[in-house]
């Protein structure tokens, strides 16, 4: 999902704060778009291949083509904020030239349940979407799109980490991951990170293996590599300067690590991309 989200564009079709009547039945009519349904109030049932009891704090992601019927509780009517969007994924073919394709599905669960502070965060995000969206108004479009990107970020982060319910170990994993992403330029030592969070290095490795399928050292290497590639493409910095900027011990270690990750040394990567852009 990371690759999809890194080059995604959003077109908002409709945002609706729907307060259903006491007796309410409906079907999903707009199946050609991506839809997000946030349950603010009330109870009910959603029916796809199975029946799901609906209550506040639930987020539904409906991919294009998915059919669904809905019914509200007579005594506790539903209030749903519905967001309908099209998603476009861009890939760069050559310098200044991109290919655009419809994104058919996000790697998000059909239903997620949030509680306490996390539910309040989503309440605020969806209320801001409903209150801020004015069709055809540029400032509103920019504002609501920025909120949608934040929503996608939060949903992706929790889905990729398997963190729909927070535990102390999950919090440690999130904090260490964030620290690696922020401080990749520094000389990061796993034993110091483990000591700070009062766990063993082996347990820290197991947390990353469980959530990401790789070690924290490998993840840090990936983060540094991605920053290095951007600096090779979009700056004229020397190999030594890029090595320093991206947390490598020296130019030799940078070149060795880069070649292992990308199959070519950094100078060749830069020269090859420059030729591709000019062609």
Secondary structure, 3 states (H helix, E strand, C coil): CHHHHHCEEEEEEEEEEEECCCCCEEECCCCCCEEEEEEEECEEEEECCCEEEEECCEEEEECCCCCCEEEECCCCCCEEEEEEEEEEEEEEEECCEEEEEECCCCCCCCEEECCHHHHHHHHHHHHHHHHHCCCCCHHHHHHHHHHHHHHHHHHHHHHHHCCCCCCHHHHHHHHHHHHHHHCCCCCCCHHHHHHHCCCCHHHHHHHHHHHHCCCHHHHHHHHHHHHHHHHHHHCCCCHHHHHHHCCCCCHHHHHHHHHHHHCCCHHHHHHHHHHHHHC
